[in-house]
């Protein structure tokens, strides 16, 4: 299970689904690139299935622009408009 939090306000999500999403130039889905933040991809974290009593099923970041810190169980990274922390 992973936990993703935006550093400015703690917003984010947690769950067993972690996907780096690559986009085509026109903004459509291209491919999944693994389960860690990847420069040039968005990161999706959340539930594999729909949650019954939650307002969201997952959190999708904007495109990752820089990896600030990376260990086996933790990654801090920048996106086009935020900084996030991800714990595994």
NORGIKA-V843729 format. One record per residue. SS is DSSP state (2 for helix, 1 for strand, 0 for the rest). BURIAL is + if it has 24 or more other C-alpha atoms within 12 Angstrom, else -. Layout:
SS|BURIAL  SS|BURIAL
//
This chain:
0|-  1|+  1|+  1|+  1|+  1|+  0|-  0|-  0|-  0|-  0|-  1|+  1|+  1|+  1|+  0|-  1|+  1|+  1|+  1|+  1|+  1|+  1|-  0|-  0|-  0|-  0|-  0|-  1|-  1|-  1|-  1|-  0|-  0|-  0|+  0|+  0|+  0|+  0|+  0|+  0|+  1|+  1|+  1|+  1|+  1|+  0|+  0|-  0|-  0|-  0|-  0|-  0|-  0|-  0|-  0|-  0|-  1|+  1|+  1|+  0|+  0|+  0|+  1|+  1|-  1|+  1|+  1|-  1|-  1|-  0|-  0|-  0|-  1|-  1|+  1|+  1|+  1|+  1|+  0|-  0|-  0|+  1|+  1|+  1|+  1|+  1|+  0|+
//
